[in-house]
Amino acid sequence: MRRLVWYIAPILIAVGVHLLGRWVTQALSGLQYGSDLTAYVIPRVGWTVTTGAIVLICYRCRTLFGVAEPSLWHSRLWPLLACGAVPTAVAVGGLVQYLATWIMSSAGLQFPQPTTTAAITPYSELTRLVFVVVTTPIMEEVLHRSILFPAMVQRYGRAWAYILSASMFWLAHPLASVYTLGAALVFILVLEITGRVEASIIAHAGMNLLSLLPAAGLAHRLVLVISTVCLLVVVWQASEMLGPRMRAPYHRVG
């Protein structure tokens, strides 16, 4: 029994943390506060405190869940790679969203759409920015990538760890947001390449920031251009590091 609990501990923790965080948010949202400020801010502060406390405990006890393996490529360019992962996550997530929507539509089904009843105020917009771009990426990346992913690699192997970690990340969001499944795969790859959870946090925060900016706005395009340039620089530097074989002339066989 103890071995079974140890084996499935990463999955239980991922499910438990998000169920508890969602329950706290819904419980606090159901109260009558008397002002838009407290009605929007308090549920999100409650989620942050509850989830953050559990993530902190898991982080302090992370040696119980597994030890991270060496990364594929430690590089001083990790900040550029983190920024360059933003358009990659958007592209991969968009592709997954398109394919999932097409499959569901072909089967005559559709994902349940989340309902939002909170009033939009200047306070709620500021809280949403901090919540979506700062607190949520930090806690989700530390939990899913820094703690649970290495534990899943140790227990289930790298391929299954990718699938399970990305799936748990998707299930922690509305089911209609299938793009999070593809984005999670990019975040995991960023973690493995750089060996830094800070890199996946930056990539996650950048993708969330893009989702808040108007798609046709200047800020949205500026973030995309800068992150794409960072990605191109990283690809160029990586090709330089791989040596002359990447630049060897093509030789016809036969």
N, C-alpha and C positions, 0 to 999 in steps of 0.2 A: 504493500500500500504506500509506504513511504517512497519507494522508488517510482511508483506511478505518479504521485504528487510532484516529485522532483522533475519528472519527465514532461509533465504538462503545465508546470508552473508558469512559463512565459505566456502561454495562451490565457491561463486563468487570471494572471495579473493584468494583461491588456484588456480583457473583457471587464474585469472588476473595476478597474480605474475609470473607464469611460462610462460604465453604467452608474457608478456612484456620482461622478461628475454631472451626468445628465439628470440624475434624480435630484441633486442639490439645486441645479439650475431651474428645473421645473417647479420644485417646491417653493423656491424664493420668488419665481415669476408669478405664482398663484396668489401671493399676498398683495394687499392693498396698501400702497405706500403714500399716496397723496400727491406725488409729483413725478414728472417725467424723468427727472434726473435720477432719483433713487429707484424708480421702477425699472430703469434700463441698466443702471450701474451695479446695483446690489446683486442681482443674479450672476452677473459675470465676475464680480469680485468673489462671490461664493464659490463659483467653479474654479477660479484661479487658486484660491486658498486651499480648497479641498484637494484638487488634483495636484497642485504644487507640493503639498505636504507629503502625499503618497509617493510622488516621483522622487522627492528628496530622500525619503526613507529607503526607497528601492536603490537609489544611487549610492547611498552610504553602505548598503548591504549588497552591492552589485557583485562582489566576489562569490556570493552564494548562487548566483544565476549563471555564471560562466565568465570566462576570460576572453577578451577580444583577441583575435588573431592579428598578426602583422598585416598592414595594409599593402596593397599592390604597388603603390607608387607614392612615397613621401616626397613632396615637392614644396619649395618655397612659393610656388605659384598658387597655393591653395586658395587665397582670396579671389584671384582671377577665375579659378576653376569654379568656385562657389557662385560667383556672379554669372559666369557663363552657363551654369546649369539651369538658370532661370528660364531662358527660352527653350532649353531642351525639355525641362519638366512641363512647360506649357504645351509644347508640340506633342510629346509622348502622351500626356494626359488628354489632350484634345483628340488624338487618334483613338485612344481607348474609349473615350466617351462616344465618339462617332460610331465605332464598331459595336459597342454595347447597345446604343440606341437603335442602330440598324437591325441588330439581331432581335431585340425586343419588339420592334415594330413589325418585323417579318412574322413573328409569332403572334401578333395581335395583342401584345402586352405593352405596358408602360410602367416606368418606375413611379412609386408614390412621390408626389411633390411636397416638399416641406411647406408649412404655413407659417407666416410671420405676422404677428399682430401688434408688435411693439411700435409705438409712434416714433418717427424719425425727428430728432431734435438736434441742436448743436451739441448738446451733451452726449447724446447717443452716437453721433458721428465720431466724436473724439474718442469715446470709449471703444467704439468698434475698431478704430484705427489702432489703438494701443493693444487691444485684445487680439486682433487678427494678425497684426504685423510683428508684435513683440512677444507677448506672454505665451500665446498659443504655439508658435513655432519652437520656442525654447523648450517648453514642457513636453510637447509631442516628440521632438527630435531626441531629447535626452531619454525619454521613456522608450520609444520604439526603436531608435537607431543605436543609442549608446548602451542601453541596458538589455533590452529584450532580443534585439537582432543577434548579438554575439552569443547569447544563451541559446537561441534557436539554431545557430550554426553548430554549436557544440552538441546539441541533442539530435537534430534532424538532418544535418548536412546543409551545405550552402544553397543548393537549388531549392530545397523545401523551405529554407529560412527566408529566401527572397519571396517566395509565394505566400507563405504564412504571414510574414511581417507586413507585406503590402496589403494583403487581404484584411488583416486586423486594422490597419490604418484606414482602409476604405470603410469598413463597417462602423468605425467610430464617427463617421460623417453621414449625412443623409444619403440614402441608397441611390438617389438620382445623381449624386456627385461621383460618377464612376471615374472621372478624370483623376481623382485622388489615388486610384489604384496605379495608374501609369506614373503619376508624379512620385509616388512612394518608391517605385523601382529606381527612379533617377536619384532620389535622395540617398537611398542605400548605396548605390554605386559611387556617389560622391563621397560618402563616408569611407567606403573601402579604398578608394583611390588615394584620398588625402590622409586617412587615419585620424581625422579631426571631426568631432561632432559640430564644431563651430561652422564648418563648411556647409554641412547639411542644414544647419539653422539659417544661415544666410540665404541659401537657395530656397528654402521653404518660405522665409519671410519675403523674399523678392517675388515669388509666385503669388503669394497672398496679396502683396501690395498691388501687383498688376490687376488682380481681380477687383480691387476697390477703385481703380482709376478708370475713368471713361475710356472706352476702347478707341474712340476717335480723337481723344485729347492729346495735347502736346506732351504732357507728363508721361502718359502711357507709352507713346512712341519713343520718348527719350530713354526711358528705362529699358525698353527692348533693344534699342540701338546700342547703348552702353554695354549691356549684358552680352549681346551678340559679339561685339568687338572683343570683350574679355574671353569669350569662348574661342574665337579665332586665334587670339594670341596664345592661348593654352594649347590648342591643336598644333600650331606652328612650333612652339617650344617642345612639345612632346615628340614631334617628328624629328627635331634636331637631336633630341636625347637618344632616339632609337638608333642613331648611327648611320653609316653610309649605305646600309642595305635598303633603307627607305628611298634613297636617291640613286640607286643603282640603275644603269640603263637597261632597257628591255632587250632581251636576246631571243631571237627566233629559235624555236626548237625544231631540229630536223633539216 
